[in-house]
Amino acid sequence: MSSSSSAGVIYPVHQLHPDPEYPNPDHRHDLTLIFFHGFSKGTDAWEQTWIQRGNPFVCWPRNWLYKDEEEEGLGDNILVLSISFDGNPRGAHESVEEIGKNLLQSLVNNPKWQLHQGSQQIVLVGHSFGGLVIKSLMVEVDKAVKERALSTIEKKKQARCKAFQENVKGIMFYAVPHTGIDTDFKTYLTGCNNIPYSHNSERLTGLMRVADAFNRQMVDLSTDFEFSVPEDINLYAIVEGREVLVPEASARKLARNNFYKIEDDNHMQVCQPVDKSHPSYEIFLQFVRDIRNKSQQVETNEQVQPRVLCNLDVS
């Protein structure tokens, strides 16, 4: 089961772990993972996207990630959230800027999720169009951080955005196109519309009507994104190698750290591991562990730094 914000918002947030039906007041998390699905037909897309291939009853962010280290998981001290869209027709005609602003409202500035806490690491995970949603979010977060806050309420929101920006340590892109202004993005939209899973998606139908204009927005979004994320954020990308919708060059464009192509997977399968030994899942686990290890190394280095004492000249 999952817990979400009001069904009336464009981007409801679902809690996958810990199970909201069995709240544990002692649960503490130092890692938050937030999943953004791609095009879909309805509000349950997160349940249909992040599944074990061949077993739709297993949602791997909910059922696998929290397992103990001995079982190749990340441990129980994590918070796993998933964002939904396509369930609200109002979102079908959003601009790129509006996507990010609406996410600020439902996710970053929502005190329920406490994403401004300074002691946690945040990892964002996007499949297909969900990766573009992440980019829009990060751009709008950066704008909020840099703008002049006038009121007390605006300053509080600005502080939350700054803390969120600092807490985001990594972004994983599963089959996400990063280029625009050419035929790539149009071809991508057409290909997505041919997938039964996403055919008749409200969002996809709306975008196909304004593909040329949205192409131009994609160019600006990629440029703005590169200037909006700190250099130390880990950016990984995985792309399909079969029945390709996202060309390798497009997927690779923003992968600063590592890029992987899974030859036998198509556009949907690339985020639906067959089992825990499947490359897409193993790469993801290693990606998150690298972020954790990097943070622990920084903390260790800070602890062993010698204290510098002032030399007082008493002559």
C-alpha positions in Angstrom: 0.0 0.0 0.0 1.1 3.6 -0.3 0.3 7.0 1.1 -0.1 10.0 -1.1 -1.1 13.6 -0.9 -4.4 14.9 -2.1 -5.6 13.2 -5.3 -6.5 16.7 -6.7 -2.9 17.8 -7.1 -1.0 17.2 -10.3 1.9 15.4 -8.7 0.7 13.2 -5.8 3.5 11.7 -3.7 3.3 8.0 -2.6 5.3 6.6 0.2 6.6 3.1 -0.6 8.8 2.5 2.4 8.3 2.3 5.3 4.8 1.0 4.8 2.5 4.0 5.8 -0.2 1.5 7.0 2.1 0.4 9.7 3.8 3.5 11.0 6.9 3.1 13.1 7.7 6.3 15.2 11.2 5.0 15.8 12.0 4.8 12.1 14.9 7.1 11.1 16.2 7.5 7.6 19.4 9.0 6.3 18.7 8.3 2.7 15.6 9.3 0.6 15.0 7.8 -2.8 12.4 9.5 -5.0 11.1 7.7 -8.2 9.6 9.5 -11.2 7.9 7.3 -13.8 7.4 8.0 -17.5 4.3 8.3 -19.7 1.3 6.3 -18.5 -2.4 6.0 -18.7 -3.3 6.7 -15.1 -2.5 7.4 -11.5 -1.0 3.9 -10.8 1.9 4.3 -13.2 4.5 4.0 -10.4 3.1 0.5 -9.6 3.3 -0.5 -13.3 6.7 1.0 -14.0 9.0 0.0 -11.2 8.2 -3.7 -11.2 10.1 -7.0 -11.4 9.8 -8.1 -15.0 7.3 -10.9 -15.2 6.0 -10.3 -11.7 3.7 -7.2 -11.6 3.1 -7.8 -7.9 6.7 -6.9 -7.0 7.5 -3.2 -7.0 11.3 -3.3 -6.6 11.7 0.2 -4.9 9.1 -0.9 -2.4 9.9 -4.6 -2.0 13.7 -4.9 -2.6 15.6 -1.8 -1.6 15.0 -1.9 2.1 16.3 -5.4 2.6 19.3 -5.9 4.9 22.8 -5.6 3.4 23.2 -9.4 3.6 20.3 -9.6 1.1 21.9 -7.1 -1.3 19.7 -4.2 -0.2 20.3 -0.8 1.2 19.1 -1.4 4.8 16.0 -0.3 6.5 16.9 3.3 7.3 15.7 4.6 4.0 12.6 6.6 2.9 11.3 5.6 -0.6 8.8 7.9 -2.4 7.3 7.8 -5.8 5.8 10.7 -7.8 2.7 10.2 -10.0 1.4 12.2 -12.9 -1.0 11.7 -15.8 -3.8 11.2 -13.3 -4.8 14.8 -13.5 -5.8 16.3 -16.9 -4.7 19.7 -15.7 -1.1 18.5 -16.1 -1.5 17.6 -19.7 -0.6 21.1 -21.0 2.0 22.2 -18.5 5.1 24.0 -19.8 8.5 22.8 -18.7 8.6 25.6 -16.1 5.2 24.7 -14.7 6.2 21.1 -14.2 9.0 22.2 -11.9 6.9 24.8 -10.0 4.1 22.3 -9.4 6.7 19.8 -8.0 8.1 22.4 -5.7 4.6 22.7 -4.2 3.8 19.0 -3.8 7.3 17.7 -2.9 10.0 20.1 -1.9 7.9 22.6 0.0 5.6 20.0 1.5 6.6 19.7 5.1 5.2 16.2 5.3 8.3 14.8 3.5 10.9 16.8 5.4 13.2 16.9 2.4 15.0 20.0 3.8 16.5 18.0 6.7 20.2 18.4 6.7 21.2 14.9 7.8 19.9 13.0 4.8 21.0 12.2 1.3 18.5 12.4 -1.5 18.6 10.3 -4.8 16.3 11.1 -7.7 15.4 8.3 -10.2 13.6 9.0 -13.4 12.4 6.7 -16.3 11.8 8.2 -19.7 9.8 11.4 -19.4 10.3 11.2 -15.6 13.9 12.2 -16.1 12.8 15.4 -17.8 10.5 16.0 -14.9 13.5 15.7 -12.6 15.4 18.2 -14.7 12.6 20.7 -14.5 12.4 20.3 -10.8 16.1 20.9 -10.3 16.0 24.0 -12.5 13.1 25.5 -10.6 14.8 24.7 -7.2 17.9 26.6 -8.4 15.8 29.6 -9.5 14.0 29.6 -6.1 17.4 29.5 -4.3 18.8 32.4 -6.3 15.8 34.7 -6.4 15.4 37.5 -3.9 12.9 36.4 -1.2 10.7 39.2 0.0 8.3 37.8 2.5 8.9 35.6 5.5 6.9 32.8 3.8 9.0 33.1 0.7 12.2 33.0 2.7 11.1 29.8 4.4 10.4 28.2 1.1 13.7 29.4 -0.2 15.5 27.8 2.7 13.8 24.5 2.0 14.8 24.7 -1.6 18.4 25.4 -0.7 18.5 22.5 1.8 16.9 20.2 -0.8 19.4 21.2 -3.4 22.3 20.5 -1.1 20.8 17.2 0.0 20.5 15.8 -3.6 23.6 13.7 -4.1 22.7 11.7 -7.2 20.3 11.4 -10.1 19.8 8.1 -12.1 18.3 8.5 -15.6 16.7 5.4 -17.0 16.3 5.8 -20.8 15.9 9.6 -20.7 16.3 11.7 -23.8 18.4 14.9 -23.3 18.5 16.4 -26.7 16.0 18.6 -28.5 15.5 20.9 -31.5 16.1 17.9 -33.9 14.1 14.8 -34.8 15.1 12.9 -31.7 12.4 14.2 -29.3 9.6 13.9 -31.9 10.7 10.4 -32.7 10.8 9.6 -29.0 7.2 10.9 -28.4 5.9 8.9 -31.4 7.7 5.8 -30.1 6.3 6.2 -26.6 2.8 6.5 -28.1 3.2 3.2 -29.8 3.8 1.4 -26.5 0.5 0.0 -25.3 1.4 0.9 -21.7 1.6 4.6 -22.5 -0.8 5.0 -25.5 -3.5 7.5 -24.8 -1.5 9.1 -21.9 -3.0 12.5 -21.2 0.5 14.0 -20.9 1.9 12.4 -24.0 -1.1 13.3 -26.1 -0.8 16.9 -25.0 2.9 17.0 -25.8 2.5 15.5 -29.3 0.2 18.5 -30.2 3.0 21.0 -29.3 6.0 18.9 -30.1 7.9 21.6 -32.0 7.5 24.1 -29.1 8.4 21.5 -26.6 11.5 20.6 -28.5 12.8 24.1 -28.1 12.0 24.0 -24.4 14.0 20.7 -24.1 17.2 22.5 -25.4 16.8 25.3 -22.8 16.0 22.7 -20.1 19.2 20.7 -20.7 21.3 23.8 -20.6 19.6 25.2 -17.5 19.9 21.8 -15.8 23.7 21.7 -16.3 24.0 25.1 -14.6 21.6 24.2 -11.9 23.2 21.1 -10.4 26.4 21.2 -8.4 29.4 19.6 -9.9 29.7 17.0 -7.2 26.3 15.4 -7.9 26.6 11.9 -9.3 24.7 11.7 -12.7 24.2 8.1 -14.0 22.4 7.0 -17.2 21.2 3.6 -18.4 19.7 3.3 -21.9 18.0 0.5 -23.8 19.8 -1.5 -26.5 16.8 -3.1 -28.2 13.8 -1.4 -30.0 15.6 1.9 -29.2 13.5 5.0 -28.5 16.3 7.0 -26.8 19.5 7.1 -28.9 22.7 6.5 -27.0 24.1 10.0 -27.8 20.9 11.6 -26.4 20.9 9.5 -23.2 24.7 9.9 -22.6 24.7 13.7 -22.9 24.2 14.5 -19.2 25.8 11.4 -17.7 28.8 12.9 -15.9 29.9 9.9 -14.0 28.8 6.6 -15.7 26.8 5.5 -18.7 25.5 2.0 -19.4 23.6 0.4 -22.2 21.7 -2.9 -21.6 21.7 -4.5 -25.0 18.9 -7.0 -24.4 16.4 -4.5 -22.8 13.8 -2.3 -24.6 12.6 1.1 -23.4 10.3 -0.2 -20.6 12.4 -3.3 -19.6 15.4 -1.1 -18.8 13.9 -0.2 -15.4 12.2 -3.6 -14.8 14.9 -6.0 -13.6 14.3 -9.7 -14.1 15.8 -10.4 -10.7 18.3 -8.9 -8.3 21.2 -9.9 -10.5 19.9 -8.0 -13.5 22.3 -5.2 -14.6 19.8 -2.4 -14.2 19.3 -3.2 -10.5 22.9 -4.0 -9.7 24.0 -0.7 -11.3 21.4 1.2 -9.3 22.5 -0.4 -6.0 26.2 0.3 -6.8 25.2 3.9 -7.7 23.6 4.5 -4.4 26.3 2.8 -2.4 28.9 4.9 -4.1 27.0 8.0 -3.0 26.9 6.7 0.6 30.6 5.7 0.6 31.6 9.1 -0.8 29.7 10.9 2.0 31.2 8.6 4.6 34.7 9.4 3.2 34.0 13.1 3.4 32.9 12.8 7.0 36.0 10.7 7.9 38.3 13.3 6.3 36.6 16.1 8.2 37.0 14.2 11.5 40.8 13.6 11.0 41.6 17.2 9.9 44.1 18.6 12.5 42.8 21.6 14.5 44.8 24.7 13.7 45.6 26.8 16.8 46.4 30.5 16.6 50.0 31.4 17.3 50.1 34.2 19.8 53.0 36.6 19.8 53.6 37.4 23.4 57.0 39.1 23.0 
